[in-house]
Amino acid sequence: MNFLERFPVEICGLIAESCETPHELSLLSQQSKRCYEIFNPFLYRTLDIAALPTLATSQESRIPLNGLHPASFVRELGLIYHVDVDQSEEQQSNSLNSFRQDFVRAMANISSHGSGLRIFRLDCPILSFSEMLGNVNLSMFTRLCDVTIRCEFPKENISVCLVILVQSYMRRASLTCLELDLALQDYSPLKPVYIAQVLQQIGETCPNLTKFSINIPYPESSSAAQITSVLNSLRFPKLRILDIGYPASGLDADWDEFLLNHRKVESFRCIYHPRPLPTSAFPFLRSFEGLFYYRNSLSLEAYHRLTTLVLHLDTERDEELVEFGNTLKEMRHLQSLTISEDSWTDEWDRRGLTLYVFKTLLPTCPNLIYLECFCHLYPDDGSMDDFYQSIKENLRHIEHLKLTIYNDLPGSSLLHVMDIKNDQTMSTLTCLHSLRAIELNMFFENSLNGVLLFNMIEKNGLREAVIEEA
């Protein structure tokens, strides 16, 4: 007898929630009729574009299957559609038409069979908002609480887009997370007046937002006063996560009032913000992401409160990075640090932190449990072991480490990869008992570019770094 048959439904539910892949759920659902009834709904709760044809199938077409339609179980749907450049124009057109037809049918099935959709993400930059959602009745999704839209908002039919936006999504108290990308049309961006109208509609119909993300294009006119005027009038009393993207010189007007009106924000992402934030803004801020060049937009007091910091490098001078170490040293609560690149190369036309900068910054943040950064291994700097040794000496509490390494010495790169696979190079880090996972993204001049993922495990009383996936 299948042991799962003896488990109560609640225990089976916990087993289903612990599954990491759809394949695991599929195997469980095939064990027996009872297992199918229990585990099959979990299999269809979170779906992507691969499941769209299944969701678009009518109930009559499923015969001889007579169970509930898969659309009955959907809670989260994420659709990403981009043009396949390897296809011919005819193939691209046919693929796009099939996607649109399947999308309309799938959404109709979800609304008629269950309407339990809570999270909806649509990323289709080649179609307009009205083309995608004009024929979809989204008013049926009364439980929808998280929406992400990356479609064009063409100014030719912006009024239609606004009507759909309001009627379909926003007239509901349940909506708590909204993400809109209005900057997909670089060749013909929306005028500030239309952007202001979108913002105004959001403010009037989404009072319960806890997360608000919007990407604003570079305005055609030099003035962005219409945008900032509406921004300053918005009020989201429950807002906790704020993400605003715009060109560096595109929104230079004063929108401090908007920031001051949302004091409960805990996570703020704003890549281009040349103006210093008001010192009294965001007293509960814990997470910040921005461009390193505009790092001073955040006050030193605000930095002191952060537990998570993401900076995108855009400078060629190591001195500025070393100097920023003084700020990191004062951040006693910092636990997660990410230093990534923003189309940045140093004066030697090579990317990543030098070993010197890496070793200088690490002692300033000893309480990190997560570190992600880009590094470059120069011929005269040392070896990868020097990076590992610095981590061992300074990050005693690290749990997750992600390094992107650039190396232009093919011979040493090959040797290092062989050492990793033979478990000869990670011994330096095995003494860090808090370390659980390491990810190395390696870029070489030869064909060895790739990713190595490995976990730290206990074996015969000793810790080893075991490769999970190559």
DRENDO-1510 file (C-alpha; in Angstrom, 1 decimal, always signed):
<recs>
REC; n; res; u; v; w
REC; 1; MET; +0.0; +0.0; +0.0 .
REC; 2; ASN; +1.3; +3.5; -0.9 .
REC; 3; PHE; +2.4; +5.1; +2.4 .
REC; 4; LEU; +0.9; +8.4; +1.2 .
REC; 5; GLU; -2.5; +6.8; +1.4 .
REC; 6; ARG; -2.2; +6.7; +5.2 .
REC; 7; PHE; -1.3; +10.4; +5.6 .
REC; 8; PRO; -4.1; +12.9; +6.4 .
REC; 9; VAL; -4.7; +15.6; +3.8 .
REC; 10; GLU; -3.0; +18.2; +6.0 .
REC; 11; ILE; +0.3; +16.3; +6.1 .
REC; 12; CYS; +0.1; +15.7; +2.3 .
REC; 13; GLY; -0.4; +19.4; +1.9 .
REC; 14; LEU; +2.8; +20.1; +3.8 .
REC; 15; ILE; +4.6; +17.6; +1.7 .
REC; 16; ALA; +3.3; +19.4; -1.5 .
REC; 17; GLU; +4.4; +22.8; -0.2 .
REC; 18; SER; +7.9; +21.5; +0.4 .
REC; 19; CYS; +8.4; +20.3; -3.2 .
REC; 20; GLU; +10.9; +22.4; -5.1 .
REC; 21; THR; +10.0; +21.5; -8.7 .
REC; 22; PRO; +6.8; +20.7; -10.6 .
REC; 23; HIS; +8.3; +17.4; -11.5 .
REC; 24; GLU; +8.3; +16.3; -7.9 .
REC; 25; LEU; +4.6; +17.3; -7.6 .
REC; 26; SER; +3.8; +15.4; -10.8 .
REC; 27; LEU; +5.4; +12.3; -9.5 .
REC; 28; LEU; +3.4; +12.5; -6.2 .
REC; 29; SER; +0.1; +13.1; -8.1 .
REC; 30; GLN; +0.7; +9.8; -10.1 .
REC; 31; GLN; +0.9; +7.5; -7.1 .
REC; 32; SER; -2.8; +6.9; -6.7 .
REC; 33; LYS; -6.3; +8.4; -7.4 .
REC; 34; ARG; -6.3; +10.0; -3.9 .
REC; 35; CYS; -2.8; +11.4; -4.4 .
REC; 36; TYR; -3.9; +12.8; -7.8 .
REC; 37; GLU; -6.8; +14.6; -6.1 .
REC; 38; ILE; -4.6; +16.0; -3.4 .
REC; 39; PHE; -1.4; +16.9; -5.2 .
REC; 40; ASN; -2.7; +17.9; -8.7 .
REC; 41; PRO; -4.1; +21.2; -7.4 .
REC; 42; PHE; -0.7; +22.2; -6.1 .
REC; 43; LEU; +0.8; +21.4; -9.5 .
REC; 44; TYR; -1.2; +24.1; -11.1 .
REC; 45; ARG; -1.1; +26.8; -8.4 .
REC; 46; THR; +1.9; +28.6; -9.9 .
REC; 47; LEU; +2.3; +28.6; -13.6 .
REC; 48; ASP; +4.2; +30.2; -16.4 .
REC; 49; ILE; +3.8; +30.6; -20.2 .
REC; 50; ALA; +4.6; +26.9; -20.8 .
REC; 51; ALA; +1.2; +26.0; -19.2 .
REC; 52; LEU; -0.8; +28.5; -21.3 .
REC; 53; PRO; -2.0; +25.9; -23.9 .
REC; 54; THR; -3.2; +23.7; -21.1 .
REC; 55; LEU; -5.1; +26.5; -19.4 .
REC; 56; ALA; -6.6; +27.6; -22.8 .
REC; 57; THR; -8.1; +24.1; -23.4 .
REC; 58; SER; -11.9; +24.0; -23.1 .
REC; 59; GLN; -13.4; +21.6; -20.6 .
REC; 60; GLU; -15.1; +19.7; -23.5 .
REC; 61; SER; -11.7; +19.2; -25.2 .
REC; 62; ARG; -10.3; +17.5; -22.1 .
REC; 63; ILE; -12.6; +14.4; -22.4 .
REC; 64; PRO; -12.1; +11.7; -21.3 .
REC; 65; LEU; -10.6; +13.6; -18.4 .
REC; 66; ASN; -13.5; +14.5; -16.2 .
REC; 67; GLY; -11.9; +16.2; -13.2 .
REC; 68; LEU; -11.7; +19.9; -12.4 .
REC; 69; HIS; -10.1; +22.0; -15.1 .
REC; 70; PRO; -6.5; +23.0; -14.3 .
REC; 71; ALA; -7.6; +26.6; -14.4 .
REC; 72; SER; -9.5; +26.0; -11.2 .
REC; 73; PHE; -6.3; +25.8; -9.2 .
REC; 74; VAL; -4.3; +28.7; -10.5 .
REC; 75; ARG; -3.2; +31.2; -7.9 .
REC; 76; GLU; -0.2; +32.8; -9.6 .
REC; 77; LEU; +0.4; +33.3; -13.3 .
REC; 78; GLY; +3.6; +34.7; -14.8 .
REC; 79; LEU; +3.7; +35.2; -18.5 .
REC; 80; ILE; +6.9; +36.3; -20.3 .
REC; 81; TYR; +6.8; +36.6; -24.0 .
REC; 82; HIS; +9.7; +37.9; -26.1 .
REC; 83; VAL; +10.3; +37.6; -29.8 .
REC; 84; ASP; +12.5; +34.6; -30.8 .
REC; 85; VAL; +15.1; +36.2; -33.1 .
REC; 86; ASP; +16.0; +32.8; -34.6 .
REC; 87; GLN; +12.5; +32.5; -36.1 .
REC; 88; SER; +11.4; +33.8; -39.5 .
REC; 89; GLU; +8.9; +36.7; -39.6 .
REC; 90; GLU; +6.1; +34.3; -40.5 .
REC; 91; GLN; +7.0; +32.0; -37.5 .
REC; 92; GLN; +7.2; +35.0; -35.2 .
REC; 93; SER; +3.8; +36.2; -36.4 .
REC; 94; ASN; +2.2; +32.8; -35.9 .
REC; 95; SER; +3.7; +32.4; -32.5 .
REC; 96; LEU; +2.5; +35.8; -31.4 .
REC; 97; ASN; -1.0; +35.1; -32.6 .
REC; 98; SER; -1.1; +31.8; -30.8 .
REC; 99; PHE; +0.1; +33.4; -27.7 .
REC; 100; ARG; -2.6; +36.1; -27.8 .
REC; 101; GLN; -5.4; +33.6; -28.5 .
REC; 102; ASP; -4.2; +31.2; -25.8 .
REC; 103; PHE; -3.9; +34.1; -23.3 .
REC; 104; VAL; -7.5; +35.2; -23.8 .
REC; 105; ARG; -8.9; +31.7; -23.6 .
REC; 106; ALA; -6.7; +30.9; -20.5 .
REC; 107; MET; -7.8; +34.0; -18.6 .
REC; 108; ALA; -11.5; +33.2; -19.5 .
REC; 109; ASN; -11.1; +29.7; -18.1 .
REC; 110; ILE; -9.4; +30.9; -15.0 .
REC; 111; SER; -12.2; +33.4; -14.3 .
REC; 112; SER; -15.0; +30.9; -15.1 .
REC; 113; HIS; -13.6; +27.9; -13.3 .
REC; 114; GLY; -12.2; +29.4; -10.2 .
REC; 115; SER; -11.3; +33.1; -10.3 .
REC; 116; GLY; -8.9; +32.5; -7.5 .
REC; 117; LEU; -6.0; +34.3; -9.2 .
REC; 118; ARG; -4.0; +36.3; -6.7 .
REC; 119; ILE; -0.7; +37.2; -8.5 .
REC; 120; PHE; -0.5; +38.1; -12.2 .
REC; 121; ARG; +2.6; +39.1; -14.0 .
REC; 122; LEU; +2.6; +40.0; -17.7 .
REC; 123; ASP; +5.9; +40.8; -19.6 .
REC; 124; CYS; +5.2; +41.3; -23.3 .
REC; 125; PRO; +6.9; +44.5; -24.5 .
REC; 126; ILE; +6.0; +44.0; -28.2 .
REC; 127; LEU; +2.3; +44.3; -27.6 .
REC; 128; SER; +0.3; +47.2; -26.2 .
REC; 129; PHE; -1.6; +47.1; -22.9 .
REC; 130; SER; -4.9; +47.4; -24.8 .
REC; 131; GLU; -4.0; +44.7; -27.3 .
REC; 132; MET; -3.3; +42.2; -24.4 .
REC; 133; LEU; -6.0; +43.1; -22.0 .
REC; 134; GLY; -8.7; +44.8; -24.1 .
REC; 135; ASN; -10.6; +41.4; -24.6 .
REC; 136; VAL; -10.0; +40.0; -21.1 .
REC; 137; ASN; -12.6; +40.5; -18.4 .
REC; 138; LEU; -10.5; +41.0; -15.4 .
REC; 139; SER; -13.2; +42.3; -13.2 .
REC; 140; MET; -14.0; +38.7; -12.2 .
REC; 141; PHE; -10.7; +38.4; -10.4 .
REC; 142; THR; -11.8; +39.7; -7.1 .
REC; 143; ARG; -8.9; +38.2; -5.2 .
REC; 144; LEU; -6.2; +39.7; -7.3 .
REC; 145; CYS; -3.6; +41.4; -5.0 .
REC; 146; ASP; -0.3; +41.5; -6.9 .
REC; 147; VAL; -0.1; +42.8; -10.5 .
REC; 148; THR; +3.0; +43.4; -12.7 .
REC; 149; ILE; +2.6; +44.8; -16.2 .
REC; 150; ARG; +5.4; +45.3; -18.8 .
REC; 151; CYS; +3.5; +46.2; -22.0 .
REC; 152; GLU; +3.6; +49.3; -24.2 .
REC; 153; PHE; +1.3; +52.2; -23.3 .
REC; 154; PRO; +1.1; +53.9; -26.8 .
REC; 155; LYS; +0.0; +57.5; -26.7 .
REC; 156; GLU; -2.2; +56.8; -29.7 .
REC; 157; ASN; -4.7; +54.9; -27.5 .
REC; 158; ILE; -3.6; +56.0; -24.0 .
REC; 159; SER; -7.2; +56.8; -23.1 .
REC; 160; VAL; -8.3; +53.2; -23.8 .
REC; 161; CYS; -5.3; +51.9; -21.7 .
REC; 162; LEU; -6.4; +54.1; -18.8 .
REC; 163; VAL; -10.0; +52.8; -18.9 .
REC; 164; ILE; -8.8; +49.2; -19.0 .
REC; 165; LEU; -6.3; +49.9; -16.2 .
REC; 166; VAL; -8.9; +51.3; -13.9 .
REC; 167; GLN; -11.8; +49.0; -14.7 .
REC; 168; SER; -9.9; +45.8; -14.8 .
REC; 169; TYR; -7.3; +46.1; -12.0 .
REC; 170; MET; -7.7; +49.0; -9.7 .
REC; 171; ARG; -11.2; +49.3; -8.4 .
REC; 172; ARG; -10.6; +46.8; -5.6 .
REC; 173; ALA; -9.4; +47.1; -2.1 .
REC; 174; SER; -7.5; +43.8; -2.4 .
REC; 175; LEU; -4.7; +45.1; -4.7 .
REC; 176; THR; -1.6; +45.6; -2.6 .
REC; 177; CYS; +1.2; +45.2; -5.0 .
REC; 178; LEU; +1.4; +47.1; -8.4 .
REC; 179; GLU; +4.3; +47.2; -10.9 .
REC; 180; LEU; +4.1; +49.2; -14.1 .
REC; 181; ASP; +6.8; +49.8; -16.8 .
REC; 182; LEU; +5.9; +52.8; -18.8 .
REC; 183; ALA; +9.4; +53.2; -20.3 .
REC; 184; LEU; +9.4; +50.5; -23.0 .
REC; 185; GLN; +9.0; +52.9; -25.9 .
REC; 186; ASP; +12.4; +54.6; -26.2 .
REC; 187; TYR; +11.6; +55.7; -29.7 .
REC; 188; SER; +8.3; +57.4; -28.8 .
REC; 189; PRO; +8.0; +57.9; -25.0 .
REC; 190; LEU; +4.8; +58.9; -23.3 .
REC; 191; LYS; +4.4; +62.6; -22.7 .
REC; 192; PRO; +4.4; +63.8; -19.1 .
REC; 193; VAL; +0.7; +64.6; -19.2 .
REC; 194; TYR; -0.1; +60.9; -19.9 .
REC; 195; ILE; +2.3; +59.6; -17.3 .
REC; 196; ALA; +0.6; +62.0; -14.8 .
REC; 197; GLN; -2.8; +60.6; -15.8 .
REC; 198; VAL; -1.7; +57.1; -15.1 .
REC; 199; LEU; -0.2; +58.1; -11.7 .
REC; 200; GLN; -3.4; +60.0; -10.9 .
REC; 201; GLN; -5.6; +56.9; -11.6 .
REC; 202; ILE; -3.3; +54.7; -9.5 .
REC; 203; GLY; -3.6; +57.2; -6.6 .
REC; 204; GLU; -7.4; +57.4; -6.8 .
REC; 205; THR; -8.0; +53.6; -7.1 .
REC; 206; CYS; -5.2; +51.8; -5.2 .
REC; 207; PRO; -5.3; +53.1; -1.6 .
REC; 208; ASN; -4.1; +49.9; +0.0 .
REC; 209; LEU; -0.8; +49.4; -1.9 .
REC; 210; THR; +2.1; +48.0; +0.2 .
REC; 211; LYS; +4.4; +47.8; -2.8 .
REC; 212; PHE; +4.5; +50.3; -5.7 .
REC; 213; SER; +7.0; +50.0; -8.6 .
REC; 214; ILE; +6.9; +52.2; -11.7 .
REC; 215; ASN; +9.4; +52.9; -14.4 .
REC; 216; ILE; +9.0; +56.4; -15.9 .
REC; 217; PRO; +10.4; +57.2; -19.4 .
REC; 218; TYR; +12.5; +60.2; -20.3 .
REC; 219; PRO; +9.9; +62.9; -20.9 .
REC; 220; GLU; +9.7; +64.5; -24.4 .
REC; 221; SER; +9.7; +68.0; -22.9 .
REC; 222; SER; +12.3; +69.3; -20.6 .
REC; 223; SER; +9.8; +69.8; -17.8 .
REC; 224; ALA; +8.6; +67.0; -15.6 .
REC; 225; ALA; +6.5; +69.3; -13.4 .
REC; 226; GLN; +3.3; +67.5; -14.3 .
REC; 227; ILE; +4.7; +64.2; -13.1 .
REC; 228; THR; +6.2; +65.4; -9.9 .
REC; 229; SER; +3.0; +67.4; -9.1 .
REC; 230; VAL; +0.9; +64.3; -9.2 .
REC; 231; LEU; +3.5; +62.2; -7.4 .
REC; 232; ASN; +3.5; +64.7; -4.5 .
REC; 233; SER; -0.3; +64.4; -4.2 .
REC; 234; LEU; -0.3; +60.6; -3.9 .
REC; 235; ARG; -1.0; +58.9; -0.6 .
REC; 236; PHE; -0.5; +55.2; +0.1 .
REC; 237; PRO; -0.8; +54.9; +3.9 .
REC; 238; LYS; +0.3; +51.2; +3.9 .
REC; 239; LEU; +3.2; +51.5; +1.5 .
REC; 240; ARG; +6.3; +49.5; +2.6 .
REC; 241; ILE; +8.2; +48.9; -0.7 .
REC; 242; LEU; +8.9; +51.7; -3.2 .
REC; 243; ASP; +10.7; +51.3; -6.6 .
REC; 244; ILE; +10.8; +54.3; -8.9 .
REC; 245; GLY; +12.9; +54.2; -12.1 .
REC; 246; TYR; +13.6; +57.1; -14.4 .
REC; 247; PRO; +16.5; +58.6; -16.5 .
REC; 248; ALA; +19.1; +60.5; -14.6 .
REC; 249; SER; +18.1; +63.8; -16.0 .
REC; 250; GLY; +14.5; +63.0; -16.6 .
REC; 251; LEU; +12.9; +63.7; -13.3 .
REC; 252; ASP; +15.0; +66.4; -11.6 .
REC; 253; ALA; +12.0; +68.3; -10.2 .
REC; 254; ASP; +11.2; +68.4; -6.5 .
REC; 255; TRP; +9.2; +65.3; -5.4 .
REC; 256; ASP; +10.4; +65.3; -1.8 .
REC; 257; GLU; +6.8; +65.7; -0.6 .
REC; 258; PHE; +6.0; +62.3; -2.0 .
REC; 259; LEU; +8.9; +60.8; +0.0 .
REC; 260; LEU; +7.9; +62.6; +3.2 .
REC; 261; ASN; +4.3; +61.4; +2.9 .
REC; 262; HIS; +5.4; +57.7; +3.0 .
REC; 263; ARG; +7.4; +57.5; +6.1 .
REC; 264; LYS; +6.6; +53.8; +6.6 .
REC; 265; VAL; +8.6; +52.7; +3.6 .
REC; 266; GLU; +11.1; +50.0; +4.5 .
REC; 267; SER; +12.6; +49.2; +1.1 .
REC; 268; PHE; +13.5; +51.9; -1.5 .
REC; 269; ARG; +15.0; +51.3; -4.9 .
REC; 270; CYS; +15.8; +54.4; -7.0 .
REC; 271; ILE; +18.8; +53.9; -9.4 .
REC; 272; TYR; +19.0; +57.6; -10.6 .
REC; 273; HIS; +18.4; +60.1; -7.9 .
REC; 274; PRO; +20.9; +63.0; -7.9 .
REC; 275; ARG; +19.1; +65.0; -5.2 .
REC; 276; PRO; +19.7; +64.2; -1.6 .
REC; 277; LEU; +16.7; +62.6; +0.1 .
REC; 278; PRO; +15.1; +64.7; +2.9 .
REC; 279; THR; +16.8; +63.7; +6.1 .
REC; 280; SER; +13.4; +63.0; +7.8 .
REC; 281; ALA; +12.2; +60.7; +4.9 .
REC; 282; PHE; +12.0; +57.0; +5.5 .
REC; 283; PRO; +12.8; +56.7; +9.2 .
REC; 284; PHE; +12.1; +52.9; +9.0 .
REC; 285; LEU; +14.2; +52.3; +5.9 .
REC; 286; ARG; +16.0; +48.9; +6.0 .
REC; 287; SER; +16.8; +48.2; +2.4 .
REC; 288; PHE; +18.2; +50.5; -0.3 .
REC; 289; GLU; +19.3; +50.0; -3.9 .
REC; 290; GLY; +20.8; +52.7; -6.1 .
REC; 291; LEU; +23.7; +53.8; -8.3 .
REC; 292; PHE; +27.1; +54.1; -6.6 .
REC; 293; TYR; +27.6; +57.5; -8.2 .
REC; 294; TYR; +24.5; +58.8; -6.4 .
REC; 295; ARG; +25.3; +57.1; -3.1 .
REC; 296; ASN; +25.2; +60.4; -1.3 .
REC; 297; SER; +21.5; +60.8; -2.0 .
REC; 298; LEU; +21.0; +58.8; +1.2 .
REC; 299; SER; +22.1; +60.4; +4.4 .
REC; 300; LEU; +24.7; +58.8; +6.7 .
REC; 301; GLU; +22.0; +58.4; +9.3 .
REC; 302; ALA; +19.8; +56.4; +6.9 .
REC; 303; TYR; +22.8; +54.2; +5.9 .
REC; 304; HIS; +23.2; +53.4; +9.6 .
REC; 305; ARG; +19.8; +51.8; +9.8 .
REC; 306; LEU; +20.1; +49.6; +6.7 .
REC; 307; THR; +20.3; +45.8; +6.9 .
REC; 308; THR; +20.4; +45.4; +3.0 .
REC; 309; LEU; +22.3; +47.4; +0.6 .
REC; 310; VAL; +22.6; +47.0; -3.2 .
REC; 311; LEU; +24.9; +49.3; -5.2 .
REC; 312; HIS; +25.5; +49.4; -8.9 .
REC; 313; LEU; +29.1; +50.5; -9.7 .
REC; 314; ASP; +29.6; +53.1; -12.3 .
REC; 315; THR; +33.0; +54.6; -11.4 .
REC; 316; GLU; +36.5; +53.9; -12.5 .
REC; 317; ARG; +38.3; +55.0; -9.4 .
REC; 318; ASP; +39.2; +52.5; -6.7 .
REC; 319; GLU; +39.7; +55.4; -4.2 .
REC; 320; GLU; +36.0; +56.1; -4.1 .
REC; 321; LEU; +35.2; +52.5; -3.2 .
REC; 322; VAL; +37.9; +52.4; -0.5 .
REC; 323; GLU; +36.5; +55.7; +0.9 .
REC; 324; PHE; +33.0; +54.2; +0.9 .
REC; 325; GLY; +34.4; +51.6; +3.3 .
REC; 326; ASN; +34.2; +54.3; +6.0 .
REC; 327; THR; +30.4; +54.4; +5.5 .
REC; 328; LEU; +30.2; +50.6; +5.6 .
REC; 329; LYS; +32.1; +50.5; +8.8 .
REC; 330; GLU; +29.4; +52.6; +10.5 .
REC; 331; MET; +26.6; +50.3; +9.3 .
REC; 332; ARG; +26.4; +48.0; +12.3 .
REC; 333; HIS; +23.1; +46.3; +11.2 .
REC; 334; LEU; +24.2; +45.5; +7.6 .
REC; 335; GLN; +23.6; +41.8; +6.8 .
REC; 336; SER; +23.3; +41.7; +3.1 .
REC; 337; LEU; +25.6; +43.5; +0.6 .
REC; 338; THR; +25.5; +43.4; -3.2 .
REC; 339; ILE; +28.0; +45.3; -5.4 .
REC; 340; SER; +27.1; +44.8; -9.0 .
REC; 341; GLU; +28.0; +46.5; -12.3 .
REC; 342; ASP; +26.1; +49.2; -14.2 .
REC; 343; SER; +27.9; +49.1; -17.6 .
REC; 344; TRP; +31.1; +49.8; -15.8 .
REC; 345; THR; +34.7; +49.1; -16.6 .
REC; 346; ASP; +37.8; +50.3; -14.8 .
REC; 347; GLU; +40.8; +52.2; -16.3 .
REC; 348; TRP; +42.3; +49.0; -17.6 .
REC; 349; ASP; +39.1; +48.1; -19.5 .
REC; 350; ARG; +38.5; +45.2; -17.2 .
REC; 351; ARG; +35.5; +44.6; -15.0 .
REC; 352; GLY; +35.1; +43.9; -11.3 .
REC; 353; LEU; +36.7; +44.8; -8.0 .
REC; 354; THR; +40.4; +44.3; -7.6 .
REC; 355; LEU; +41.7; +42.1; -4.9 .
REC; 356; TYR; +42.9; +45.2; -3.1 .
REC; 357; VAL; +39.5; +46.8; -3.0 .
REC; 358; PHE; +37.9; +43.5; -2.1 .
REC; 359; LYS; +40.2; +43.0; +0.9 .
REC; 360; THR; +39.8; +46.6; +2.0 .
REC; 361; LEU; +36.0; +46.5; +2.0 .
REC; 362; LEU; +35.4; +43.2; +3.7 .
REC; 363; PRO; +36.7; +44.1; +7.2 .
REC; 364; THR; +34.3; +47.0; +7.3 .
REC; 365; CYS; +31.2; +44.8; +7.3 .
REC; 366; PRO; +31.9; +41.7; +9.5 .
REC; 367; ASN; +28.3; +40.9; +10.2 .
REC; 368; LEU; +27.3; +40.0; +6.6 .
REC; 369; ILE; +25.3; +36.9; +6.1 .
REC; 370; TYR; +24.9; +37.5; +2.3 .
REC; 371; LEU; +27.6; +38.9; +0.0 .
REC; 372; GLU; +27.3; +39.3; -3.8 .
REC; 373; CYS; +29.9; +41.1; -5.8 .
REC; 374; PHE; +32.0; +41.3; -9.0 .
REC; 375; CYS; +35.7; +40.7; -8.9 .
REC; 376; HIS; +38.6; +40.7; -11.3 .
REC; 377; LEU; +41.6; +38.4; -10.9 .
REC; 378; TYR; +44.6; +40.3; -12.2 .
REC; 379; PRO; +47.9; +38.5; -13.0 .
REC; 380; ASP; +49.8; +40.5; -10.4 .
REC; 381; ASP; +47.1; +40.5; -7.7 .
REC; 382; GLY; +47.3; +36.9; -6.5 .
REC; 383; SER; +45.0; +33.9; -6.9 .
REC; 384; MET; +41.4; +32.9; -6.1 .
REC; 385; ASP; +42.7; +31.6; -2.8 .
REC; 386; ASP; +43.5; +35.1; -1.7 .
REC; 387; PHE; +39.8; +36.0; -2.2 .
REC; 388; TYR; +38.8; +33.0; -0.2 .
REC; 389; GLN; +41.3; +33.8; +2.6 .
REC; 390; SER; +39.9; +37.3; +2.9 .
REC; 391; ILE; +36.4; +36.0; +3.3 .
REC; 392; LYS; +37.5; +33.5; +5.9 .
REC; 393; GLU; +39.3; +36.1; +8.0 .
REC; 394; ASN; +36.6; +38.8; +7.9 .
REC; 395; LEU; +33.1; +37.2; +7.3 .
REC; 396; ARG; +32.7; +34.8; +10.2 .
REC; 397; HIS; +28.8; +34.9; +9.9 .
REC; 398; ILE; +28.5; +34.5; +6.1 .
REC; 399; GLU; +25.7; +32.1; +5.0 .
REC; 400; HIS; +25.4; +32.7; +1.2 .
REC; 401; LEU; +28.3; +33.8; -1.0 .
REC; 402; LYS; +27.9; +34.8; -4.7 .
REC; 403; LEU; +31.0; +35.9; -6.6 .
REC; 404; THR; +31.3; +36.8; -10.3 .
REC; 405; ILE; +34.9; +36.4; -11.3 .
REC; 406; TYR; +36.5; +37.8; -14.4 .
REC; 407; ASN; +39.8; +36.2; -15.4 .
REC; 408; ASP; +41.8; +36.7; -18.6 .
REC; 409; LEU; +44.4; +33.9; -17.9 .
REC; 410; PRO; +43.0; +30.8; -19.6 .
REC; 411; GLY; +45.6; +28.5; -18.2 .
REC; 412; SER; +45.1; +29.5; -14.6 .
REC; 413; SER; +41.3; +29.5; -15.2 .
REC; 414; LEU; +41.3; +25.9; -16.4 .
REC; 415; LEU; +43.5; +24.9; -13.4 .
REC; 416; HIS; +41.1; +26.7; -11.0 .
REC; 417; VAL; +38.1; +24.9; -12.4 .
REC; 418; MET; +39.8; +21.6; -12.2 .
REC; 419; ASP; +40.8; +22.3; -8.6 .
REC; 420; ILE; +37.1; +23.2; -7.7 .
REC; 421; LYS; +35.8; +20.0; -9.2 .
REC; 422; ASN; +38.5; +18.0; -7.5 .
REC; 423; ASP; +37.6; +19.7; -4.2 .
REC; 424; GLN; +41.0; +21.1; -3.7 .
REC; 425; THR; +40.2; +24.8; -3.6 .
REC; 426; MET; +37.3; +25.3; -1.2 .
REC; 427; SER; +39.1; +23.9; +1.9 .
REC; 428; THR; +39.8; +27.5; +2.9 .
REC; 429; LEU; +36.1; +28.2; +3.4 .
REC; 430; THR; +35.0; +24.9; +5.1 .
REC; 431; CYS; +35.9; +26.3; +8.5 .
REC; 432; LEU; +33.1; +28.9; +8.2 .
REC; 433; HIS; +30.4; +26.9; +9.9 .
REC; 434; SER; +27.6; +29.4; +9.0 .
REC; 435; LEU; +28.3; +29.1; +5.3 .
REC; 436; ARG; +25.6; +27.2; +3.5 .
REC; 437; ALA; +25.8; +28.0; -0.2 .
REC; 438; ILE; +28.3; +29.3; -2.7 .
REC; 439; GLU; +27.8; +30.4; -6.3 .
REC; 440; LEU; +30.7; +31.2; -8.6 .
REC; 441; ASN; +30.0; +32.9; -11.9 .
REC; 442; MET; +33.2; +32.6; -13.9 .
REC; 443; PHE; +34.0; +34.5; -17.1 .
REC; 444; PHE; +37.2; +33.6; -19.0 .
REC; 445; GLU; +38.6; +34.3; -22.4 .
REC; 446; ASN; +38.2; +30.6; -23.3 .
REC; 447; SER; +35.1; +28.5; -23.4 .
REC; 448; LEU; +34.9; +27.7; -19.7 .
REC; 449; ASN; +32.4; +30.5; -18.9 .
REC; 450; GLY; +29.7; +29.2; -16.7 .
REC; 451; VAL; +28.3; +28.8; -13.2 .
REC; 452; LEU; +29.2; +26.5; -10.4 .
REC; 453; LEU; +26.8; +26.0; -7.5 .
REC; 454; PHE; +27.8; +24.1; -4.5 .
REC; 455; ASN; +26.6; +23.6; -0.9 .
REC; 456; MET; +28.5; +23.1; +2.3 .
REC; 457; ILE; +27.7; +19.7; +3.9 .
REC; 458; GLU; +28.7; +17.7; +7.0 .
REC; 459; LYS; +30.5; +14.4; +6.1 .
REC; 460; ASN; +32.2; +12.2; +8.6 .
REC; 461; GLY; +32.4; +15.1; +11.0 .
REC; 462; LEU; +34.0; +17.4; +8.4 .
REC; 463; ARG; +32.6; +20.1; +6.2 .
REC; 464; GLU; +32.9; +19.8; +2.4 .
REC; 465; ALA; +31.9; +22.0; -0.5 .
REC; 466; VAL; +29.9; +19.7; -2.8 .
REC; 467; ILE; +29.0; +20.8; -6.3 .
REC; 468; GLU; +25.3; +20.9; -6.9 .
REC; 469; GLU; +25.2; +21.8; -10.5 .
REC; 470; ALA; +27.8; +22.6; -13.2 .
</recs>
